[in-house]
Amino acid sequence: MDKSIGIAEARTSLREIVDRVQLKGDSYIINRNGKPAAAVVPVQVYENWKRERKAFFEQVRTFQKRANLDPEEADKLAMEAVRAVRRKRKK
C-alpha cells in the first residue's frame, strides 16, 4: 500500500524512505500543497512500467501500420473515440 507524505517530511526522511522502498518494497506518494506530486517506488516497479509502456506504444504502432493510417488520422480517430466515451459517461 502506498504511503502518502508531504514534501517537507520527505525532505527530512529521504534516507529512511529510500531504505524502506529498497529493502521492504514500500511505495510513497509525495504531496505538494496537499496534492500528489511524485512517487517513490522500487526500481523493479519503475523498470516494469517502462517495459510495459514501451510494449504498449509498439503495439499502437503495429495497429497503425495494419490499419494503414498516418499518425494524424490515428490521432483524429482516437480523439473522436475519447469524446464518445466522455459523452457516454456524462449520461
ZIWORA-V868063 format. One record per backbone hydrogen bond with DSSP energy under -1.0 kcal/mol. NH is the residue of the N-H (numbers start at 1). CO is the residue of the C=O. E is the energy in kcal/mol with one decimal. If there is no record, write none. Layout:
NH & CO & E
NH & CO & E
This chain:
3 & 27 & -2.7
5 & 29 & -2.6
7 & 31 & -1.6
10 & 6 & -2.2
11 & 7 & -2.2
12 & 8 & -1.8
13 & 9 & -1.8
17 & 13 & -2.7
18 & 14 & -2.8
19 & 15 & -2.3
20 & 16 & -2.6
21 & 17 & -2.5
22 & 18 & -3.0
23 & 19 & -3.2
24 & 20 & -1.7
26 & 20 & -1.6
28 & 40 & -2.5
29 & 3 & -3.1
30 & 38 & -3.0
31 & 5 & -3.2
32 & 35 & -2.9
35 & 32 & -1.6
37 & 30 & -3.0
38 & 30 & -1.6
40 & 28 & -2.8
46 & 42 & -1.9
47 & 43 & -3.0
48 & 44 & -2.5
49 & 45 & -2.4
50 & 46 & -2.3
51 & 47 & -2.3
52 & 48 & -2.9
53 & 49 & -2.6
54 & 50 & -2.4
55 & 51 & -2.6
56 & 52 & -2.4
57 & 53 & -2.3
58 & 54 & -2.1
59 & 55 & -2.2
60 & 56 & -2.2
61 & 57 & -2.3
62 & 58 & -2.1
63 & 59 & -2.5
64 & 60 & -2.4
65 & 61 & -2.3
66 & 62 & -2.5
67 & 63 & -2.4
69 & 64 & -2.1
74 & 70 & -2.3
75 & 71 & -2.5
76 & 72 & -2.2
77 & 73 & -2.5
78 & 74 & -2.5
79 & 75 & -2.6
80 & 76 & -2.1
81 & 77 & -2.2
82 & 78 & -2.4
83 & 79 & -2.4
84 & 80 & -2.1
85 & 81 & -2.2
86 & 82 & -2.5
87 & 83 & -2.3
88 & 84 & -2.0
89 & 85 & -2.2
90 & 86 & -1.7
